[in-house]
């Protein structure tokens, strides 16, 4: 699976949400097409959440490493928050 950037994911979410709304207005909320669009939207939102969680974890790992390095270098404890 190709790693996508946040802009692509959010664009796809916006497009799928619009598609789902149009489908619901045309066929109703319980129509098979509307439900499929909703499920596709759920998958995109999950992809977004996974992406943002990974980015947060990368930043946290970097700051933890930097904090440890600064502590060893200066012999002090640093409080770095993200």
C-alpha positions in Angstrom: 0.0 0.0 0.0 1.3 3.4 -1.0 1.8 5.9 1.9 -0.3 8.9 1.2 0.1 12.4 2.5 -2.4 14.2 4.8 -3.6 16.5 2.0 -4.6 13.6 -0.2 -6.4 11.8 2.6 -8.4 14.9 3.6 -9.3 15.6 0.0 -10.6 12.1 -0.4 -12.6 12.4 2.9 -14.2 15.6 1.6 -15.0 14.1 -1.8 -16.4 10.9 -0.2 -18.5 12.9 2.3 -20.0 15.0 -0.6 -20.7 11.8 -2.5 -22.4 10.2 0.4 -24.6 13.3 1.0 -25.6 13.4 -2.7 -26.4 9.6 -2.7 -28.4 9.9 0.5 -30.4 12.8 -0.9 -31.1 10.9 -4.1 -31.8 7.4 -2.8 -32.3 7.7 1.0 -30.1 7.0 4.0 -30.7 3.2 4.0 -30.0 2.6 0.3 -27.2 0.2 -0.5 -25.2 3.0 -2.3 -25.4 5.4 0.6 -24.3 2.7 3.1 -21.4 1.8 0.8 -20.3 5.4 0.6 -20.6 5.7 4.4 -18.4 2.6 4.9 -15.8 4.0 2.4 -15.9 7.3 4.3 -15.3 5.4 7.6 -12.2 3.7 6.1 -10.8 7.1 5.0 -11.4 8.6 8.4 -9.6 5.6 10.0 -6.7 6.1 7.5 -6.6 9.8 8.6 -6.6 8.9 12.3 -3.8 6.3 11.8 -1.7 8.8 9.8 -2.0 11.5 12.5 -1.3 9.0 15.3 1.9 7.9 13.5 3.0 11.5 13.1 2.4 12.1 16.7 4.4 9.0 17.7 7.3 10.1 15.5 7.4 13.5 17.0 7.2 12.1 20.5 10.0 9.6 19.8 12.2 12.4 18.4 11.5 14.7 21.4 12.2 11.8 23.8 15.5 11.1 22.0 16.4 14.8 22.1 15.5 15.1 25.8 17.7 12.1 26.6 20.6 13.6 24.6 20.3 17.0 26.2 20.1 15.4 29.7 23.3 13.4 29.1 25.0 16.4 27.5 24.2 18.8 30.3 23.6 16.4 33.2 20.1 17.8 33.8 16.6 16.6 33.2 14.6 18.5 30.6 10.9 18.7 30.3 9.9 18.8 26.6 6.3 18.6 25.7 4.6 18.3 22.3 
